[in-house]
Amino acid sequence: MWSLWPPAWLSLAILLWFLWAWAANIIIANPRGEPGYGLGFHTLHAYARLFHRLHLSGLDNLPPGGRLPDRPVIVVVNHTAGIDPILVQIACPFEIRWMMGRDMMLPALDWVWNWLRVIPVDRHNARGDMTALRLALRHLDSPHAAIGVFPEGAIAKPRGSLLPFAPGVGLLIAKSRATVLPILISGTPAVAEAWQSLWTPSRSSLRILPPVAFPLDSSPAHITQQLHALFLKAASNIPTR
């Protein structure tokens, strides 16, 4: 007969079941709700915290409960290093579909770009990439959708500077009538090539600014100008760590 305690094998099985349920719950708790995405998301979260000593502020400016409202959201970020989109994504509890320069998308990683649903942008087209704009607008027409953009179009140099914003960001915001979530990055690795920031330690910071809803009659040029001024002001008040 059994004693008051179950056999060792049953105790181990119960323990393993609870561990599996706990791990599965963590893995599924990610912006896309998929196990594969969750493994990557939580791995990168640990990597950012330990390797880049990521510091977050302004988390109260994220959507309540981490769920995007019915109105679409455009995450606007200054560009400091190749690691930027990873840091921003792990700070946000919702999935961001990024717009990225086509020339920066290595063909060997096409499967990654497709899995992440990156929207390629021809950033050297003087008239703007209307195909990319249409793809972004189509996505923003979906419920609870978010697009991520780096309006400078390139990593800002010299370090700590802010390049002019491309007019396309104002056009995208005006046409989609999306709420803007500005995020200011600082402290990322000072490296020569964008990809070097992935394996260079840093003390990176993300400051999530209050969301902005521009009046519906705002012109693209006005939106672009106001956003640039907002980032200039925020960058001048970066807190010391």
Secondary structure, DSSP 8 states (H G I E B T S, - for coil): ---SS--HHHHHHHHHHHHHHHHHHHHH-STT--HHHHHHHHHHHHHHHHHS--EEE-GGGS-GGG---SS-EEEEE---STTHHHHHHHH-SS--EEEEEGGGS-GGGHHHHHHHT-EEE-TT-TT--HHHHHHHHHHHTSTT-EEEE-TTSS--SSTT------HHHHHHHHHHT-EEEEEEEE-----SSGGGGGSS----EEEE---B---TT--HHHHHHHHHHHHHHHHTT----
